[in-house]
Amino acid sequence: MPQIGAFISDLQSYSCGVNVFNPWRDCLEGIDIGNEAPTIRSSHLEKYLRLRAENVKWIFVAEALGYQGGRFSGIAMTSERILLGYLNEINPSNVLSSFIAKRTSNSMNPLFKKTEQVSGFTEPTATVVWKEILNCGIDPFQTLFWNIFPFHPFSKTKGPLSNRTPTSNELSLGVTYVKRLIELHPSAEVIAIGKHSNEILNQHNMINSHIPHPANGGTNDFRIAMRELFLK
């Protein structure tokens, strides 16, 4: 599907504004492994999308890329630790089949936690979402994860290893990428993860179902909503 290559090229060409990191274009010395990091993340995303090119039934859309997840993995709601096989409950083959992923965080950074140095970054939301997809018996190659703002917005005061809420302008820009994904998978059902994502999609007249976000104590509500949708 040549549209996937064009889609990734457009993501790579986006020159982010202040306090935004583009994982498929940008590299930060000391935090990333080196200049090859954006290329690695781009290869992860391309393989992820191509493996699902013909089969997507559900597109799960959250708000923005997180530093513990897609910022290093290149894939929304997916952490490095998942791709590297350090979470027993989630097999890397569920994400990228037989493709061998590589870490892009710098294991030698002394400011990282010991577990981050050894195993890469992990994101609670990514872990919960992936576990529930598998627990509900959903084919992971029929699902696609994305964010309304597909890049990583971070706090000016807390630095690049932090998250912040995207601005309204960033979300409006991001919706164009969501629309392009839907055009690639016109029969897929869009499921908004979180109230804010649901509101933004509704504002842009994009039909979607809504489930609670698992962050901030919402894990149980998320699991209940998923099972109501998929285990009827």
PyMOL commands that set and color helices and strands:
alter all, ss='L'
color gray80, all
select helices_A, chain A and resi 2-13+37-51+70-73+80-83+93-96+114-119+124-135+140-142+168-184+195-203+219-230
alter helices_A, ss='H'
color red, helices_A
select strands_A, chain A and resi 20-21+58-64+143-149+152-153+189-193+209-211
alter strands_A, ss='S'
color yellow, strands_A
deselect
rebuild
show_as cartoon
